[in-house]
């Protein structure tokens, strides 16, 4: 894992770490050919890991995941 500058706000460091974890998870599922379980259109679905792209990270080849696959319901909204 890359070192994250401690001057970066905590919420940004958390976002960067989460994106790195998602990218690693997708890569692992591609290597093992196991489906990913994602949230899409209000439902849990199994997805081919070769059809899902990871979050956009500096210095990576990954592209953003569909927005609805990362959304979570917010009980405060």
C-alpha positions in Angstrom: 0.0 0.0 0.0 1.2 3.5 -0.8 2.1 5.9 1.9 -0.5 8.7 2.2 0.6 12.2 3.1 -0.6 12.9 6.7 -1.3 16.5 5.7 -4.2 15.3 3.6 -7.5 15.5 5.4 -8.6 12.3 7.1 -11.7 12.0 4.9 -9.6 12.1 1.8 -7.1 9.6 3.2 -10.1 7.3 3.9 -11.4 7.7 0.4 -8.0 6.9 -1.2 -7.6 3.8 1.0 -11.1 2.6 0.1 -10.4 3.1 -3.6 -7.1 1.1 -3.3 -8.9 -1.7 -1.5 -11.6 -1.9 -4.2 -9.0 -1.9 -6.9 -7.1 -4.7 -5.2 -10.4 -6.7 -4.6 -11.3 -6.4 -8.3 -7.8 -7.5 -9.4 -8.0 -10.5 -7.1 -11.4 -11.6 -8.4 -10.0 -11.2 -12.0 -7.1 -13.5 -11.1 -9.4 -16.1 -9.5 -12.3 -15.7 -12.0 -14.7 -15.4 -9.1 -17.7 -13.1 -9.5 -18.0 -9.8 -7.7 -21.1 -9.1 -5.6 -22.2 -5.5 -6.3 -25.2 -3.2 -5.6 -26.8 -2.2 -8.9 -30.2 -0.6 -9.6 -31.3 -1.2 -6.0 -30.4 -4.9 -6.0 -27.5 -7.1 -5.1 -26.0 -8.7 -8.2 -23.2 -11.0 -9.2 -20.9 -9.4 -11.8 -18.1 -10.7 -14.0 -15.0 -9.1 -12.6 -13.7 -8.5 -16.1 -16.7 -6.3 -16.8 -16.3 -4.2 -13.7 -13.7 -1.4 -13.5 -12.2 -0.1 -10.3 -12.1 3.4 -8.9 -9.9 6.0 -10.6 -6.6 6.1 -8.7 -3.6 8.3 -9.5 -1.1 6.2 -11.4 -3.5 3.3 -12.0 -5.2 2.0 -15.2 -8.5 1.6 -13.4 -11.6 3.6 -14.4 -14.5 4.6 -12.1 -17.0 2.0 -11.1 -20.7 2.7 -12.0 -21.9 5.2 -9.5 -25.0 3.2 -8.6 -22.8 0.2 -7.8 -21.1 2.1 -5.0 -24.1 4.0 -3.6 -25.4 3.1 -0.2 -28.7 4.2 1.3 -28.3 7.1 3.7 -30.6 6.8 6.7 -30.1 10.6 7.4 -31.5 11.7 4.0 
